[in-house]
Amino acid sequence: MTEIAFPDTSERSKVESWRLHVLIEAGYPLSLAERLAASEADLHLAVELVSSRGCAHETAAEILL
């Protein structure tokens, strides 16, 4: 029997991809966005810190990670 390899479409992967998209839209540099997307950091707070509270992306990441 032949096995077909499918890309990793696990639920966790889908969530991380969506989180990454939201963080990049909020202006996070790719490296920080990737770290935050893969973490348990509060996504809404990550966006709020930079958009509503004027926090620098690097500072927001330090607070959240």
C-alpha positions as CSV (number, residue, x, y, z in Angstrom):
1,M,0.0,0.0,0.0
2,T,1.3,3.4,-0.9
3,E,1.3,6.2,1.7
4,I,0.6,9.8,0.6
5,A,2.4,12.5,2.5
6,F,0.2,15.4,3.4
7,P,1.6,18.7,4.6
8,D,1.3,19.3,8.3
9,T,-2.2,20.7,8.7
10,S,-2.7,20.0,12.4
11,E,-4.9,22.3,14.3
12,R,-1.9,23.7,16.2
13,S,-0.2,24.5,12.9
14,K,-3.3,26.3,11.6
15,V,-3.6,28.4,14.8
16,E,0.1,29.3,14.7
17,S,-0.2,30.4,11.1
18,W,-3.3,32.5,11.8
19,R,-1.5,34.1,14.9
20,L,1.6,34.8,12.7
21,H,-0.6,36.6,10.2
22,V,-2.3,38.7,12.8
23,L,1.0,39.7,14.4
24,I,2.6,40.6,11.1
25,E,-0.5,42.8,10.3
26,A,0.1,44.5,13.6
27,G,3.6,45.4,12.4
28,Y,5.7,42.9,14.3
29,P,9.0,42.0,12.6
30,L,8.9,38.4,11.3
31,S,11.3,37.0,13.9
32,L,9.3,38.4,16.8
33,A,6.0,37.4,15.2
34,E,7.2,33.8,14.8
35,R,8.3,33.6,18.4
36,L,5.0,35.1,19.7
37,A,2.9,33.0,17.3
38,A,4.5,29.8,18.6
39,S,4.2,30.8,22.2
40,E,1.3,30.9,24.7
41,A,1.3,34.7,24.7
42,D,-2.0,36.5,24.6
43,L,-2.5,37.5,21.0
44,H,-5.0,40.2,21.7
45,L,-2.7,41.8,24.3
46,A,0.2,41.5,21.8
47,V,-1.7,43.6,19.3
48,E,-3.1,46.0,21.9
49,L,0.3,46.8,23.4
50,V,1.5,48.1,20.0
51,S,-1.6,49.5,18.6
52,S,-3.4,51.1,21.5
53,R,-0.7,51.6,24.1
54,G,2.2,52.7,21.8
55,C,4.5,50.0,23.0
56,A,7.5,49.2,20.8
57,H,7.3,45.7,19.2
58,E,10.4,44.5,20.9
59,T,9.2,45.8,24.3
60,A,5.8,44.1,23.9
61,A,7.6,40.8,23.0
62,E,9.7,41.1,26.2
63,I,6.6,41.6,28.3
64,L,4.7,38.7,26.7
65,L,7.5,36.2,26.4
